[in-house]
Amino acid sequence: MINKRLLIKNLLAHNDENSFYDKKRQINIGDKEGKAKFIKHICALANSNPANNSYIVIGVEDEDNKIVGVDFFDDSKIQNLVNAYIQNPPVITYENIPFPHLPEGKVVGLVTIRSAGKLCALRKNIWKYWGGSVFFRDGSMSMPKVFDIEMKDHNSAIVADIEQHARNNIELTLDGVMDFINNRHPDLESHYKVFKEQFVVCWAGQTKKVKDKTYYSRLDIELINEQVKLFYSALDEVEIRYDEHSFTTTEYVKLGLGDQKKFYPLERVVITFANNGTYRMNSTLIFKPPQYDKKMLYHVFNTNNTILEKLKKGIRLSISDRRDLAQLPATHLICYLNGFEGAKQMMEDYKQYVKAQDAATYRSLKEALRVLRKVQYS
């Protein structure tokens, strides 16, 4: 079992970017350019390493390898994005790895890429890259190559050695449990559960009891053995259930216009642990968005866009504008879910202006975009 925090440290210490490893300060799959560059790197790393894992580490400064972190990213359907744009797609996972010195909610992203053993090529045009293009790693660069180039294995021994040095042990696991409960979340109700005598899951959050059920907010869930953060949200509410074989979360999002808000089930994730030291995660989108009168939503949509334009131009907001801005992430989310396709791109384009105006609204905006990613790629 690999300790992913150790793996990242070993990758950063081993070498600069090369044919099996890349590092990024951040990625952005919310716009065409960012999505295209991400797909290009996935394609190049898979083609350059047909017989072993490749990795992208996200949240690291390129110049000095300083670990600065990125926001928690829990899009379990990112494989669907890769499948949509790559022929012979590799299997990829995106994991959130906590580091002790990073602030709450910040992690290091780890993308693991496993080639299917066949040449990857773009299925269709994306940004400035043409459908049919093939990419390979040339040192630290992902470069286009001729289509009939041969896939060669140069890195299996190196990658195997790095992964071997990142194996977990009992001391690291126990230290991880104690750190999670006593240092990282001393103010929250914390729990742990051991599965199959091998896996340790810890979770902590604020609790709310409704009838016979307990719901968590400010929830943090980690698989301690691998140092992987499975879930983090400062806003949504989550129900947790578990038995001897599995751990299940059901996430709820609060939606509505004005004071008429209620919780809607969004996604159910089931982690099933096996006796052979493996586990499987299955996520199911169970979301049925609320529907509203389109005429009313046109008014909301136009009002929101006017406020965003004011932020961009540096125009002072009125009291009513600031009140509407606080509700903008939730109302723009509802607009998108009711057919206003431009709402998501508006939120992406104006994130920086919202961040400069109000930190709380910016957190809500990031949560709204997280919900939209889940809906979009499911």
C-alpha positions as CSV (number, residue, x, y, z in Angstrom):
1,M,0.0,0.0,0.0
2,I,1.5,3.3,-1.1
3,N,1.6,6.3,1.1
4,K,0.8,9.1,-1.4
5,R,2.4,11.8,0.6
6,L,5.7,9.9,0.6
7,L,5.2,9.2,-3.1
8,I,4.9,13.0,-3.8
9,K,8.0,13.7,-1.7
10,N,10.0,11.0,-3.5
11,L,8.9,12.3,-6.9
12,L,9.9,15.9,-6.1
13,A,13.2,14.7,-4.7
14,H,14.0,12.2,-7.5
15,N,14.3,14.5,-10.4
16,D,13.0,17.4,-12.3
17,E,10.0,16.9,-14.6
18,N,10.7,14.0,-17.1
19,S,8.9,11.4,-19.2
20,F,7.0,9.8,-16.3
21,Y,6.4,12.8,-14.0
22,D,5.1,16.4,-14.4
23,K,4.3,19.1,-11.9
24,K,2.0,22.1,-12.0
25,R,1.2,25.1,-9.9
26,Q,-2.4,24.5,-10.8
27,I,-4.7,23.2,-13.5
28,N,-8.0,24.6,-14.7
29,I,-10.3,22.3,-16.6
30,G,-13.1,24.9,-16.5
31,D,-12.1,26.6,-19.7
32,K,-11.1,25.2,-23.2
33,E,-7.4,26.1,-22.9
34,G,-6.9,24.6,-19.5
35,K,-8.9,21.5,-20.4
36,A,-6.9,21.0,-23.7
37,K,-3.5,21.4,-21.9
38,F,-4.6,18.8,-19.3
39,I,-5.7,16.3,-21.9
40,K,-2.4,16.9,-23.8
41,H,-0.3,16.1,-20.8
42,I,-2.4,13.0,-20.0
43,C,-1.9,11.7,-23.6
44,A,1.8,12.4,-23.6
45,L,2.6,10.7,-20.3
46,A,0.5,7.7,-21.1
47,N,2.3,7.3,-24.5
48,S,5.7,7.7,-23.0
49,N,5.1,5.1,-20.3
50,P,3.1,2.2,-21.7
51,A,4.2,-0.3,-18.9
52,N,4.2,1.8,-15.7
53,N,2.4,4.6,-13.9
54,S,3.0,8.2,-14.7
55,Y,2.2,11.1,-12.4
56,I,1.2,14.8,-12.4
57,V,1.7,16.6,-9.0
58,I,-0.4,19.8,-8.7
59,G,0.2,22.5,-6.2
60,V,4.0,22.8,-6.5
61,E,6.0,25.9,-7.5
62,D,8.0,25.0,-10.7
63,E,11.2,27.0,-9.7
64,D,12.0,25.6,-6.3
65,N,9.5,22.6,-5.7
66,K,7.9,24.5,-2.9
67,I,4.6,22.8,-1.9
68,V,1.9,25.6,-1.9
69,G,-1.2,23.4,-2.4
70,V,-4.4,23.9,-4.3
71,D,-8.1,23.7,-3.5
72,F,-9.6,20.3,-2.8
73,F,-10.9,18.8,-6.0
74,D,-13.3,15.9,-5.9
75,D,-14.5,15.4,-9.4
76,S,-14.9,11.6,-9.5
77,K,-16.0,11.7,-13.1
78,I,-12.8,13.2,-14.5
79,Q,-12.2,9.8,-16.2
80,N,-15.2,10.6,-18.3
81,L,-13.5,13.8,-19.5
82,V,-10.4,11.8,-20.6
83,N,-12.6,9.2,-22.3
84,A,-14.4,11.9,-24.3
85,Y,-11.2,13.4,-25.8
86,I,-8.7,10.6,-26.0
87,Q,-8.7,7.5,-28.2
88,N,-7.4,4.4,-26.2
89,P,-7.7,6.4,-23.0
90,P,-5.5,5.6,-20.0
91,V,-7.0,4.9,-16.6
92,I,-6.5,8.0,-14.4
93,T,-7.2,8.9,-10.8
94,Y,-7.1,12.3,-9.2
95,E,-6.4,12.2,-5.4
96,N,-6.2,15.0,-2.8
97,I,-3.1,14.6,-0.6
98,P,-3.0,16.6,2.7
99,F,0.3,18.1,3.9
100,P,0.6,19.3,7.6
101,H,1.8,22.8,6.8
102,L,-1.0,23.7,4.3
103,P,-4.1,25.7,5.4
104,E,-7.4,24.0,5.9
105,G,-9.0,23.0,2.6
106,K,-5.6,23.1,0.7
107,V,-4.0,19.9,-0.6
108,V,-1.6,18.6,-3.2
109,G,-3.3,17.1,-6.2
110,L,-1.9,13.8,-7.5
111,V,-3.0,12.5,-10.9
112,T,-2.0,8.9,-11.5
113,I,-2.0,7.8,-15.2
114,R,-1.9,4.1,-16.2
115,S,-1.6,3.4,-19.9
116,A,-3.9,0.9,-21.6
117,G,-0.9,-0.3,-23.6
118,K,-2.2,1.3,-26.8
119,L,-1.2,4.6,-28.5
120,C,-3.3,7.5,-27.2
121,A,-4.5,10.1,-29.7
122,L,-7.0,13.0,-29.6
123,R,-10.5,11.9,-30.6
124,K,-11.5,15.4,-31.8
125,N,-10.3,19.0,-31.9
126,I,-9.9,20.9,-28.6
127,W,-8.6,24.4,-28.4
128,K,-5.6,24.6,-30.8
129,Y,-4.9,20.9,-30.9
130,W,-6.3,18.9,-33.9
131,G,-8.2,15.6,-33.6
132,G,-5.8,12.7,-34.3
133,S,-2.8,14.4,-32.7
134,V,-0.4,12.2,-30.7
135,F,1.8,13.5,-27.9
136,F,4.9,12.2,-26.2
137,R,7.1,13.5,-23.4
138,D,10.3,15.1,-24.6
139,G,12.1,15.8,-21.3
140,S,9.8,18.0,-19.4
141,M,7.7,19.0,-22.4
142,S,4.6,17.3,-24.0
143,M,5.3,17.4,-27.7
144,P,3.3,16.3,-30.8
145,K,4.9,13.4,-32.7
146,V,4.2,11.5,-35.9
147,F,1.4,9.0,-35.6
148,D,3.4,5.8,-36.2
149,I,6.0,6.4,-33.6
150,E,6.8,3.4,-31.4
151,M,5.8,3.3,-27.7
152,K,8.8,2.3,-25.6
153,D,9.2,1.4,-22.0
154,H,12.2,3.3,-20.4
155,N,11.0,3.9,-16.9
156,S,9.6,0.8,-15.2
157,A,12.6,0.2,-12.9
158,I,12.8,3.9,-11.9
159,V,9.1,4.2,-11.2
160,A,9.0,0.8,-9.3
161,D,11.9,2.0,-7.1
162,I,10.1,5.3,-6.3
163,E,6.9,3.6,-5.4
164,Q,8.7,1.0,-3.3
165,H,10.2,3.8,-1.2
166,A,6.7,5.2,-0.6
167,R,5.3,2.0,1.0
168,N,3.2,2.6,4.1
169,N,4.0,1.2,7.6
170,I,2.3,0.9,11.0
171,E,4.1,3.9,12.4
172,L,3.0,6.2,9.6
173,T,-0.6,5.0,9.9
174,L,-0.7,5.5,13.7
175,D,0.9,8.9,13.4
176,G,-1.6,9.8,10.8
177,V,-4.6,8.9,13.0
178,M,-3.3,10.8,16.0
179,D,-2.4,13.8,13.9
180,F,-5.9,13.8,12.3
181,I,-7.8,13.7,15.6
182,N,-5.6,15.7,18.0
183,N,-3.9,18.3,15.8
184,R,-5.9,18.9,12.7
185,H,-9.4,18.7,14.1
186,P,-9.3,19.2,17.8
187,D,-12.5,21.3,17.7
188,L,-14.6,18.8,15.7
189,E,-16.2,15.5,16.5
190,S,-13.8,12.8,15.2
191,H,-14.1,9.1,14.5
192,Y,-12.1,6.3,12.9
193,K,-13.0,2.9,11.6
194,V,-10.7,0.0,10.6
195,F,-11.7,-2.1,7.6
196,K,-10.4,-5.6,6.9
197,E,-7.6,-5.2,9.5
198,Q,-5.7,-3.0,7.0
199,F,-7.6,0.2,6.1
200,V,-8.1,3.1,8.5
201,V,-10.7,5.8,7.6
202,C,-10.9,8.9,9.8
203,W,-13.6,11.5,9.6
204,A,-14.4,14.8,11.5
205,G,-17.0,17.4,11.3
206,Q,-19.8,19.4,12.9
207,T,-22.8,17.2,13.6
208,K,-26.5,17.8,13.3
209,K,-29.1,15.1,14.3
210,V,-32.4,15.0,12.5
211,K,-34.7,12.2,13.8
212,D,-32.5,9.1,13.7
213,K,-29.9,10.4,11.3
214,T,-26.7,12.3,11.8
215,Y,-25.5,14.8,9.2
216,Y,-22.0,16.3,9.0
217,S,-20.9,19.8,7.9
218,R,-17.3,21.1,7.7
219,L,-16.6,17.5,6.9
220,D,-13.1,16.0,6.3
221,I,-12.7,12.3,5.5
222,E,-9.3,10.7,5.0
223,L,-8.0,7.2,4.1
224,I,-5.0,7.4,6.5
225,N,-3.0,4.4,5.1
226,E,-2.6,6.2,1.7
227,Q,-2.7,9.8,3.1
228,V,-5.6,10.6,0.7
229,K,-8.3,13.1,1.5
230,L,-11.5,11.5,0.3
231,F,-13.9,14.3,1.0
232,Y,-13.8,17.9,2.1
233,S,-16.5,20.6,2.2
234,A,-17.0,23.6,4.3
235,L,-20.7,24.1,3.3
236,D,-22.6,21.0,2.2
237,E,-24.1,18.4,4.5
238,V,-23.2,14.7,4.4
239,E,-24.7,11.5,5.8
240,I,-22.2,8.7,6.7
241,R,-23.0,5.0,6.9
242,Y,-20.6,2.0,7.2
243,D,-20.5,-1.7,8.0
244,E,-17.7,-4.2,8.1
245,H,-17.0,-4.1,4.4
246,S,-17.9,-0.6,3.1
247,F,-18.0,3.1,3.9
248,T,-20.8,5.2,2.3
249,T,-21.3,9.0,2.0
250,T,-24.3,10.7,0.7
251,E,-23.8,14.4,0.0
252,Y,-26.6,17.0,0.1
253,V,-26.5,20.5,-1.4
254,K,-28.7,23.4,-0.2
255,L,-30.5,25.1,-3.1
256,G,-33.3,27.5,-3.7
257,L,-34.3,31.1,-4.4
258,G,-34.7,33.7,-1.7
259,D,-35.7,32.1,1.6
260,Q,-37.1,29.0,0.0
261,K,-34.1,26.7,0.3
262,K,-33.9,23.0,1.0
263,F,-31.3,20.2,0.8
264,Y,-31.2,18.0,-2.3
265,P,-29.2,14.7,-2.5
266,L,-26.3,15.2,-4.9
267,E,-24.0,12.2,-4.9
268,R,-23.5,8.8,-3.2
269,V,-20.0,7.3,-2.9
270,V,-19.4,3.8,-1.7
271,I,-15.9,2.6,-0.8
272,T,-15.8,-1.2,-0.7
273,F,-12.8,-2.9,1.0
274,A,-11.6,-6.3,0.0
275,N,-9.7,-9.0,1.9
276,N,-6.8,-8.9,-0.6
277,G,-5.7,-5.4,0.4
278,T,-7.5,-3.5,-2.3
279,Y,-10.5,-1.2,-2.3
280,R,-13.0,0.1,-4.9
281,M,-14.8,3.5,-5.0
282,N,-18.1,3.8,-6.9
283,S,-19.9,7.2,-7.2
284,T,-23.5,7.6,-8.3
285,L,-25.0,11.0,-9.1
286,I,-28.5,11.0,-7.5
287,F,-29.2,14.7,-8.2
288,K,-32.5,15.9,-9.4
289,P,-32.3,19.7,-9.6
290,P,-35.2,22.0,-8.7
291,Q,-37.1,23.5,-11.7
292,Y,-38.3,27.1,-11.7
293,D,-40.3,29.5,-14.0
294,K,-38.0,30.6,-16.8
295,K,-39.3,34.1,-16.9
296,M,-38.3,34.6,-13.3
297,L,-34.9,33.1,-13.9
298,Y,-34.2,35.4,-16.8
299,H,-34.6,38.3,-14.4
300,V,-32.2,36.6,-11.9
301,F,-29.7,35.7,-14.6
302,N,-29.6,39.2,-16.0
303,T,-29.3,40.8,-12.5
304,N,-26.4,38.5,-11.6
305,N,-24.6,39.3,-14.9
306,T,-25.0,43.1,-14.3
307,I,-23.4,42.7,-10.8
308,L,-20.5,40.7,-12.3
309,E,-19.9,43.4,-14.9
310,K,-19.8,46.0,-12.2
311,L,-17.2,44.0,-10.3
312,K,-15.1,43.7,-13.4
313,K,-15.3,47.4,-14.1
314,G,-14.6,48.4,-10.5
315,I,-18.0,50.1,-10.0
316,R,-19.1,50.4,-6.4
317,L,-21.9,48.0,-5.5
318,S,-25.1,49.2,-3.8
319,I,-26.5,47.6,-0.7
320,S,-29.0,45.5,-2.8
321,D,-26.2,44.6,-5.2
322,R,-24.1,43.2,-2.3
323,R,-27.1,41.3,-1.0
324,D,-27.7,39.8,-4.4
325,L,-23.9,39.0,-4.8
326,A,-24.0,36.9,-1.6
327,Q,-26.8,34.8,-3.3
328,L,-25.2,34.8,-6.7
329,P,-23.4,31.4,-6.6
330,A,-26.6,29.6,-5.6
331,T,-28.9,31.4,-8.0
332,H,-26.5,31.2,-10.9
333,L,-26.2,27.5,-10.2
334,I,-29.9,27.1,-10.4
335,C,-29.9,29.1,-13.7
336,Y,-27.5,26.7,-15.2
337,L,-29.4,23.6,-14.0
338,N,-32.5,25.1,-15.6
339,G,-31.0,25.5,-19.1
340,F,-29.0,28.7,-18.9
341,E,-25.8,27.3,-20.4
342,G,-23.8,30.5,-20.1
343,A,-24.1,30.6,-16.3
344,K,-21.2,28.2,-15.7
345,Q,-18.8,30.1,-17.9
346,M,-19.8,33.4,-16.4
347,M,-18.9,32.0,-12.9
348,E,-15.6,30.7,-14.2
349,D,-14.7,34.0,-16.0
350,Y,-15.6,36.2,-13.0
351,K,-14.1,34.1,-10.2
352,Q,-11.2,36.5,-9.7
353,Y,-13.4,39.5,-9.3
354,V,-15.7,37.8,-6.8
355,K,-12.6,36.7,-4.8
356,A,-11.4,40.3,-4.6
357,Q,-14.8,41.5,-3.5
358,D,-15.9,39.0,-0.8
359,A,-14.2,35.9,0.6
360,A,-17.4,34.2,1.8
361,T,-19.1,34.6,-1.6
362,Y,-15.9,33.2,-3.3
363,R,-16.1,30.1,-1.2
364,S,-19.7,29.6,-2.2
365,L,-18.8,30.1,-5.8
366,K,-16.1,27.4,-5.7
367,E,-18.7,25.0,-4.1
368,A,-21.2,25.8,-6.9
369,L,-18.6,25.1,-9.6
370,R,-17.8,21.9,-7.9
371,V,-21.4,20.8,-8.1
372,L,-21.5,21.8,-11.8
373,R,-18.4,19.7,-12.6
374,K,-20.1,16.6,-11.1
375,V,-23.2,17.2,-13.0
376,Q,-21.4,18.0,-16.3
377,Y,-19.2,15.0,-16.5
378,S,-21.7,12.5,-15.2
